[in-house]
Amino acid sequence: MNPEPLRIGIAGIAIESSTFSPHRSTIDDFRVTRGAELLARYAFLTPGSELTEGVEWVPLLHAVAVPGGPVTEETYEQLAGEIFELLRTAGSLDGVFIDFHGAMSVLGRTDIEAEFVAGIRELVGPTTLLSASMDLHGNVSRALAETLDLVTCYRKAPHTDAWDTRERAARNLVARLRSGGRPRKAWVQVPVLLPGEKTSTRIDPAKRIYAMVDEVEAMDGVLDAAIWVGYAWADEPRCQAAVVVTGDDAGVITQQAKRLADAYWDAHDKFEFVAPTGTLAECVDRAVSSTARPFFISDSGDNPTAGGAGDTSWTLDALLRMPAITESGLTTIYAAIVDPEVTATAIRAGVGATVSVKLGGKIDAGPCGPVSLTAQVAAIDSSGAAVVLATGGLQVIVTTRRKPYHLESDFTDLGLAPRDADLVVVKIGYLEPELYAMAADWLLALTPGGVNQDLLSLGHRHIARPMYPFDPDMPTPILTPEIL
Ligand SMILES: [Zn+2]
């Protein structure tokens, strides 16, 4: 006999947003998918694949944006409102698969993911299981952990396991709906708030601590284990590390959650930047005198993929004042700066023309407003979304929208050859895999912007205290997981 198929809804609003960035994320920043297009987002839900047998997946709405500044209230209400409306008419659901980041900030609100999940819970009722997949840079408040039935996150930073994590959240949900019963969760926060650039799983101690997750997950009585680093550029009480171990054996999950949390705390003062750091001037000096080519420098304070505005012009201004960059035979690529007006000016002028523009510093004026630049239009991409302005050996990419530069094709599409360049300066934190593989050497420049790595300079007022590293001499906390 064939049992009734399970019905599982899919929904989520995914963004990482810095409350220290003057950028505002609006509906135009989100890519919204619904229906078949949303279903097609998940390769593991391709018809005929194992997870579709006996399951009707009900795509509601998913919205994802490049990280940015806080989301406007109107945008959140529009997206969440549509999800809630779809849930009202979706019919009875056995489960909901929630695909989000966990570090969204909405202007005027706190712990928005907990509020969002509570809204779903209210509509689907107490018996529907809710399973969330998160980024390890999300935050897990008690309220969020309590409302969800299953919650997991990435185990790698850079996030090479993002799709495995989503699949695991979906798989665990289906398995639990089949076996019946609500799993238990051991939840504990760890009062440590560090940037992702210090907690990459490429190196210890994060590498070693995250390796323990697989070990815990394999234990009898455990369904899933997860450690969140949390998100350092939002000023909310929930922003800190957290551990959740899910399973049926309350004793084992409590003990293992404590073991993971203690391991994280024990390493709190051992986390180091994933690459050597320095001021921009120090990094450029070392890059210029090195023979390693291409030499990458992260312009880390305005990393748009962590929430920076992407138009902070401080670094560009500094590069333009360095004879080593503008008056030598070196080729330097700068990726990138957002400025739709300047992009339009360059497109109007055409390739080969010389333009004089005021570039960047219009969203995040920061310590440096728009920079005066006279340069030649070296390239225009076919979609009109980006141009290259060249002056001396410096090639500056200017874009109409905030855009990550993570792939070699992001450069080659513009006719640039990063492998042949001497220096490549990118608004990024840790290098994503393709750039990491390409870089002969790499330094992380500590620069100003909405995701400044100097956390103590940002002025957090609402995070829980004491918190490492804000209270460097804090006493050792007693970490006691709660069963939720
Ligand atoms: Zn992340």
Residues whose N, C-alpha, C, O or C-beta is under 5 A from the ligand:
A	BS01	ZN	D135 H137
